[in-house]
């Protein structure tokens, strides 16, 4: 749903402050939501922000590389061992 621009700005400001201080994603989202709830007690904007992932997830610095690709087969073999010459959908 639509949230106040001020609530959005506050959420991300607190979220990134928490991340930069070394907090895990779950904690950073919880803290940012709590701040929005306290600053705008008459609104439900704080409920609009969610995080789906492991609560102890931590950011990492991205390093330059030659490339990286992740893919997942839609029809993997029963034994999870791909065989040469077989067709798979990705």
N, C-alpha and C positions, 0 to 999 in steps of 0.2 A: 504494500500500500504506500501511498505517498506520505513522506515524512517532512517535517520542517527542514528547510535548508540549514538552519542553525543547529538542529539536532544531528543532522548528517555531519556537519563540520566538527561538532563536538565529539561525536563518536570516533571519527577517523583521527582526530588530533590525539585523543586519549589512547586509542588503539596503537598508533604508531609510536607514541611516547613509551608505552609499555613494551612494545617489541624492541625498540632501540635500547631500553634499559635491561634487556636480557630476559624478559618474561616469556613464558610459553604462550602459544596462540590461544589456548583455552582460557587462561588467566586474563590475557589481554582483551579478549572479547567480553568476558564477564565484567571486567573493570570498566570498559568503555560503555557497555550497556547500563551498568549501575550508575555511571556519571550522568548519562542521558536521562535516566529515570529520576535522579535527584534534582537535576536542573529543570526538567519539565514534568513535574509531578502530576499535572492535570491532563497529560497526554499519554498515549500508549506507544509512542514512537520507539521506545527502547525495545519493544517486542519485535520490531521489524528486522533487527540484526541477529543473524544466526551464523553459526560456524559448524560445519559438518566435517569432522576429522578427529584424529587422536588429540585429546586435550593437552598432551605434553609435546606436541609437535613444535619444533623450533625452526626458525628461518636459517638459511645458510647463504653464503655468498656464492653467486654464480661465477664460475671461471670460464674463460674462453676455451673452446675445444674445437676439434675438427667437425663435430656434429654428434647429435644424439637423437635417436628415434625410439619411441615406445609404441608397440603395436600389440594387439590382442586378436587372436583368431576367433571368429564367430562360430566355427565348427571344429574345435580342436579334437584331435584323436583321443580315443578312450584312455589310452595310456600316457597321454601328454608328451609323446615322442613323435615329432614330425618325421615323415618319411619322404625321401627324395622321389620326385615324380608324381606325387599326389597333389591334388588341388585343394586349396584351402581358401576360405573367405576371411578377409580382414576388414 
